[in-house]
Amino acid sequence: MSQIIISVGREFGSGGRVIAEELAKRFDLPIYDRHLITEIAEKTGMTASDVEKLDEAPKSRLTSRRVRGFSNSIEDNIAEMQFDFIRKKAESGESFVVVGRCSESKLRDFDCLCSLFIIGDSEAKIKRVMEVYEMSESEAKSFIDKKDKKRKRYHNYHVGLHWGDSRLYDLTVNSSRLGIKKTVDFLESYIKARQDAAANKK
């Protein structure tokens, strides 16, 4: 199989991570998401839980600053380590699935990149978060808003482009329309069609 990189961006509660995990299984690929946290923890000497708190987090505007291209922000440094990690994997020729980490933009110069963004209806996302995290409806709605604002700030800061803008992705899909399994089925077909098209160009 020729190299394929599947980038999955997602709204919180859309099932994007589950979809990414299922695509990784179907294409027999490694997935980089929480695994990156362990990798960064080992390199920095921090605990995985400490890195997770800072993962995909925007920097503190009050305590951080950048001098001659270098940042004193730990959030910035962790983000850059993750960007460097996935880029080296891509440059090595490895095929993989990556969740978030601005990967649709950081890896956009790789022809083998297939970038997806998963959205969902508000009601469906709230229901999913209520079930997964055992929250009330109001708690789930607030949690979704908080998570998406955090992701938006992180993405827009590191990329300079708007998180969720359909022009950044090959495909934006509403998982509420077909449900998780059929959405994965659809995306699997799309990715295979992309692979066939790439092969026919050679």
N, C-alpha and C positions, 0 to 999 in steps of 0.2 A: 504494500500500500504506500502510495506517495504521501508526503507530509501533509497533515491537516491539523490546523489549530482552530478549535471551537471556543469562541469567546462568548460568555453568557452574562449580560447585564440584567438587572432585575429590579422591579419594584418590590418592596417588602410585602410579604404575604401573597405574592403571585405564584409561588411554587417554583421560582426560578432555580433555586439551588437543587431541588429534587429533580427538576428537568435536566439540569447539567449532570447530575450524578447518573441518571438513567442513560443519557447520551454517552457518557464515558463507558458505561457497561456495554452498551450495544456496539460501540466501535472499538471496544477493548483498549481504551486509552487511560493513561493516568490523569487524575484531576487535581488541579492546584487551587485550593481554597483555604480550608483550615490547615492543610498540610504546610502552607507557607508560614503559618504562625510558628509551628514547631521549628522549621528551618531557620527563621529569623531569631527565635529564642536561643537556639544553639550558637548562633554567630555572635549575638550580643551579650550573652550571659544572663539575659533576663528570663523570667519564668514565662511559660506559655500563657498563663492567665494575664500577666502584665502586658504582653504583646497584644493579646486579644482585645484588651481595653482600648488600645491605640490603633487597632487595625481598621483601615478605611475611615480613619478619623481626621477631620480637618485640624490644622495646627491651631494653637492658642495665639490669638492676635496680640495679646497683652505681653506675653513672655518670650515670644520668638522673634528672631530677626535674621536677616541674611546678609553676609559680608563676603564680597568677592566670590559670589556664587555658592558659598557654603552656608548652611543653615544650622542654627543652634537648637532647632526644634526637633525633638525626638520623633514626633509624628512625621515630619518631613523625611527624616533619615530612614525610618522604618518603611515608609512608602517607597523611597528611592531604592532601597534594598530589594523590595518585592518587584519593582519594575525591572531592575537589573537581573533578577533571578529568572523571570519569565522570558526576558529578551535573550538571555544566554541559552535557555532551553530551546527557543525558537531558532537561534543561530546555529545550534548544534544539529538541527535537522529533526529534532524530536517532535512527534505528534502528541497533542495533549488537549485537554479541556481546561479552561481557566475561568473562574467565576469572579466577576468584577475587576478590581485593580486597574481600572481605566484601560483594560487590555484591548478594547476595540480601537483605541487611539494610539496606545503605546506600541502596538504591533501592526498598525495599519499598512506598513510598507511591505509586509509579507503577503505574497499573492495567495498563499495557502490559507489565509485567515478567513474564517467564516464567522461573522459577528452577529449575535442575536441579542435582542432585548425583549424581556418577558414582562408584560403588564397584566393587569387583571381588573375586573369590575370591583368597585369599592365594596359592595356588599359581600362579594365572594372572598375578598382579601380579609375583611373583618371577620367573617365566619371562620376562615382558615386559622387566623391568628388566635381567635377565641378557643378553638379546639386544641391547637398545638401547645399554646402557652397557658391554657386554663384561665383565661381572662374574661372579664365582663365585656359587653359591647363597647362601652365608653372607654375602658382601659385599652382594648384592642385598637380602637380608632386613634387614640392618643399615641400609642406605641408605634403604629404604622407611620403616622405623621412625623414623629421624632426620628425614626430610622431613615425615612426617605429624605428628610431635610439634611441629615448627617451625610448621607451618600451624595446628595446633590452638591453640598459645599465641598466635600472631598474631591469629587470628580471635576467640578468647575475650576477649583484652585489648581489642580495638577495638570489639567488639560487645556483650560481656557475656553472650553466649548461647553454647551449646555447638556447636562446629564439627561438622557432620555430622548434627545432630539433624534428623530427617526433618520435624519440624514447621516448620522454617525454609524449606522448599523446596516447590515445587508437586509435584515428582516426584523420587524417588530411584530410580536404575536401576543394576542390576548388569550391567556390560558383559560379564562373563564368560558370561552365560547365552546371549546371541545372537551375541556377537562384535561387533567395532567397527562394521562396515558395517551389519549388521541393527539394531544399537542406534541408529545414526544414522537409518536408515529409520523406525524406530519413533518416535523423537523428532521427526523432521520431520512425521510424521502428527499427532502430538500438538499440535505448535505450530500447524500449519495449522488443526486443529480449534479451538484457542483463538482464532485469528484470526477464524474463521467465527462463533464464539459471540459475540465482541466486536462484530462487524459487525451481527449480528442484533439486538443490544441497542439499536443506534442508530435 
